[in-house]
């Protein structure tokens, strides 16, 4: 059995300008805008929802399969992911586009000039899941995360046609997608992931009530930020769990991806919904405490200790055997 994680692959290029953009802008001349800024530093961070989740799964000792499109400049990123347990053999490499890239310059007031280049991501729609399954085996789940919208639809439809259990995680695409697209991405999912704001957006755009959604998906998992997580399942009591304790929050980017990785990894261990959510919350805590979405590390003993601190000795005892291979 295998975990296929489909979604965007990208890098973030983040620069800092020590002054204020406003000091260099002339309102009356904005139609002729042509300015440049000498930046003080450059950070290049690995990103994209699919690699972020795959990295988290790899840290838990699993070997997820990354499904997405990148450019020929993906070589270093591929090496990093493979060193951390990610199967990158099925990544589509574009012949003429670079890997998707977010480029952003922030000034001293946190004003920003930013651009997003989708690049090779637009070729994700060319990827078929069946050859990947033939290589790695029947999927436990196929997670369909934010990506080129046509790719998301294609992957979801193929899962339905071939009977692959799929997880709907439209996240960033919810803001741009219309109701018909969102309904197609969600209907029939084994699990639906969203944060609380996104869950309301789903209802608003699809016209579905909470009950309507639960009639169409197996499990709805809603992250609540610092308040933890809520899990709905048709005919079952709602599960609500707090976030991990004693978290020194530093940078929120990628926290949701880490939660999903922890939750999904624990689901494959067969420890149940509550334990899966607890693992997700602890993995998310590691990300929020670091700058960068894939810069965290831990030993098995450290992870188990955080589970015990937040959720008790029984939870730690249930999780510990599954982390035997984590170093």
WOVENGI-V343085 format. One record per residue. RES is the residue in one letter. SS is DSSP state (A for helix, B for strand, O for the rest). OMEGA is omega in whole degrees, 0 to 359 (none if undefined). D_LAST is the distance of its C-alpha to the last C-alpha in Angstrom with 1 decimal. Layout:
BEGIN
((RES/SS/OMEGA/D_LAST) (RES/SS/OMEGA/D_LAST))
END
This chain:
BEGIN
((X/O/186/23.2) (X/B/176/21.6) (X/B/177/21.1) (X/B/183/23.4) (X/B/182/23.0) (X/B/179/26.2) (X/O/184/27.1) (X/O/171/27.8) (X/O/186/26.0) (X/B/169/27.0) (X/B/179/26.5) (X/B/177/27.9) (X/B/189/30.0) (X/B/182/30.7) (X/B/181/33.4) (X/B/175/35.1) (X/O/187/38.9) (X/O/180/40.1) (X/O/178/43.4) (X/O/176/44.8) (X/A/185/45.4) (X/A/181/48.5) (X/A/182/50.2) (X/A/182/50.3) (X/O/176/51.6) (X/O/188/55.3) (X/A/184/55.9) (X/A/184/59.1) (X/A/184/57.5) (X/A/178/54.4) (X/A/177/55.9) (X/A/187/55.8) (X/O/175/52.3) (X/O/183/51.0) (X/O/173/48.7) (X/O/183/45.8) (X/O/176/43.5) (X/O/184/41.9) (X/O/185/38.3) (X/O/180/36.3) (X/B/179/32.8) (X/B/173/30.9) (X/B/176/27.4) (X/B/184/26.1) (X/B/175/23.4) (X/B/182/21.8) (X/B/188/23.1) (X/O/187/24.7) (X/A/184/24.0) (X/A/177/22.7) (X/A/178/20.0) (X/A/179/19.0) (X/A/180/18.5) (X/A/178/16.8) (X/A/179/14.2) (X/A/178/13.5) (X/A/177/13.5) (X/A/179/11.1) (X/A/178/8.5) (X/O/176/9.3) (X/O/178/8.7) (X/O/179/12.4) (X/O/180/14.6) (X/O/178/17.4) (X/B/179/20.5) (X/B/180/21.8) (X/B/181/25.6) (X/O/183/27.6) (X/B/180/29.8) (X/B/178/29.2) (X/O/179/31.2) (X/A/176/31.0) (X/A/182/29.4) (X/A/190/26.2) (X/A/181/25.0) (X/A/179/22.7) (X/A/178/21.3) (X/A/181/20.8) (X/A/178/18.9) (X/A/182/16.5) (X/A/181/16.0) (X/A/177/15.6) (X/A/181/12.9) (X/O/168/11.0) (X/O/183/12.0) (X/O/175/15.5) (X/B/182/18.6) (X/O/185/21.3) (X/O/184/23.9) (X/O/175/26.2) (X/O/176/26.5) (X/B/180/30.2) (X/B/180/31.1) (X/O/179/34.4) (X/O/185/36.9) (X/O/178/38.6) (X/O/176/36.5) (X/O/173/33.6) (X/O/180/30.5) (X/B/187/31.4) (X/B/173/31.4) (X/B/181/32.0) (X/B/187/33.9) (X/B/173/34.7) (X/B/180/36.5) (X/B/177/36.8) (X/O/186/39.4) (X/O/178/39.7) (X/O/183/40.9) (X/O/168/38.0) (X/O/186/40.5) (X/B/162/39.0) (X/B/185/40.1) (X/B/176/37.7) (X/B/174/37.8) (X/B/178/35.8) (X/B/182/36.1) (X/O/174/35.1) (X/A/185/35.6) (X/A/181/33.8) (X/A/181/32.8) (X/A/179/36.4) (X/A/178/35.8) (X/A/179/33.2) (X/A/180/36.2) (X/A/185/36.6) (X/O/173/33.4) (X/O/182/34.0) (X/O/186/31.4) (X/A/179/33.1) (X/A/178/32.1) (X/A/178/28.5) (X/A/178/28.7) (X/A/181/30.5) (X/A/190/27.6) (X/A/181/24.6) (X/O/182/26.4) (X/O/183/27.8) (X/B/168/25.9) (X/B/174/24.6) (X/B/164/25.4) (X/B/176/26.6) (X/B/178/26.0) (X/B/182/28.8) (X/B/182/28.0) (X/O/186/30.3) (X/O/170/31.6) (X/O/185/34.9) (X/A/179/37.1) (X/A/177/38.6) (X/A/179/35.2) (X/A/178/34.2) (X/A/181/37.4) (X/A/180/37.1) (X/A/182/33.7) (X/A/180/34.8) (X/A/180/38.0) (X/A/177/36.4) (X/A/179/34.1) (X/A/184/37.2) (X/A/185/39.2) (X/A/177/36.6) (X/O/176/35.4) (X/O/175/31.7) (X/O/183/30.4) (X/B/179/29.8) (X/B/178/28.6) (X/B/180/30.8) (X/B/187/29.3) (X/O/175/32.1) (X/A/188/31.2) (X/A/182/32.7) (X/A/179/35.2) (X/A/182/36.9) (X/A/185/38.8) (X/O/184/40.4) (X/O/175/40.8) (X/O/185/43.9) (X/A/182/44.2) (X/A/178/44.8) (X/A/183/41.6) (X/A/178/39.5) (X/A/180/41.1) (X/A/181/40.3) (X/A/187/36.7) (X/A/190/36.3) (X/O/177/38.7) (X/O/181/37.0) (X/O/174/33.4) (X/O/180/31.2) (X/B/172/29.6) (X/B/177/30.9) (X/B/170/28.7) (X/B/167/30.4) (X/B/187/30.7) (X/A/179/33.8) (X/A/180/36.0) (X/A/179/35.1) (X/A/177/36.0) (X/A/178/39.4) (X/A/178/39.8) (X/A/180/39.2) (X/A/182/41.9) (X/A/186/44.2) (X/A/181/44.0) (X/A/186/44.0) (X/O/180/46.5) (X/O/172/44.5) (X/O/175/44.2) (X/A/179/41.2) (X/A/178/42.7) (X/A/180/43.4) (X/A/181/39.7) (X/A/175/38.6) (X/O/185/41.2) (X/O/180/39.5) (X/O/180/35.7) (X/O/184/33.8) (X/B/174/31.6) (X/B/181/31.9) (X/B/183/29.0) (X/B/178/30.2) (X/B/186/28.0) (X/O/180/29.9) (X/A/182/28.1) (X/A/180/27.9) (X/A/174/29.7) (X/O/187/27.0) (X/B/177/27.6) (X/B/182/30.5) (X/B/177/30.5) (X/B/174/33.8) (X/B/185/34.5) (X/O/177/38.1) (X/O/182/39.7) (X/O/176/36.9) (X/O/176/36.5) (X/O/177/34.7) (X/B/175/31.3) (X/B/182/30.7) (X/B/176/27.6) (X/O/174/27.0) (X/O/177/24.3) (X/O/182/21.4) (X/O/171/22.9) (X/O/179/22.9) (X/O/178/21.9) (X/O/187/22.9) (X/O/181/24.0) (X/O/185/24.3) (X/O/187/24.5) (X/O/185/24.9) (X/O/176/24.5) (X/O/183/22.1) (X/A/179/21.6) (X/A/178/23.4) (X/A/180/21.3) (X/A/177/18.1) (X/A/181/19.9) (X/A/179/21.0) (X/A/180/17.6) (X/A/180/16.3) (X/A/183/19.7) (X/A/178/19.8) (X/A/181/16.4) (X/A/176/17.3) (X/A/179/20.8) (X/A/175/19.6) (X/A/180/18.0) (X/O/183/21.6) (X/O/177/21.1) (X/O/186/24.1) (X/A/183/25.2) (X/A/179/24.7) (X/A/179/21.2) (X/A/178/20.4) (X/A/179/22.1) (X/A/177/20.2) (X/A/178/16.8) (X/A/181/18.5) (X/A/180/19.8) (X/A/178/16.6) (X/A/177/14.9) (X/A/180/18.3) (X/A/179/18.3) (X/A/181/15.4) (X/A/183/17.5) (X/A/180/20.7) (X/O/180/19.5) (X/O/174/18.9) (X/O/186/21.4) (X/O/186/20.5) (X/O/183/19.2) (X/O/184/16.0) (X/O/185/15.1) (X/O/176/12.8) (X/O/178/9.1) (X/O/171/7.4) (X/O/177/5.0) (X/A/181/6.3) (X/A/179/9.0) (X/A/181/10.0) (X/A/180/10.5) (X/A/179/12.4) (X/A/179/14.4) (X/A/175/15.6) (X/A/180/16.6) (X/A/180/18.5) (X/A/185/20.1) (X/A/191/21.4) (X/A/172/22.2) (X/O/185/22.4) (X/A/180/21.3) (X/A/178/22.3) (X/A/180/20.1) (X/A/181/17.0) (X/A/179/18.0) (X/A/185/18.5) (X/A/189/15.1) (X/A/183/12.8) (X/A/183/13.4) (X/A/182/12.4) (X/A/185/8.7) (X/O/182/8.3) (X/O/183/6.4) (X/O/180/3.8) (X/O/none/0.0))
END
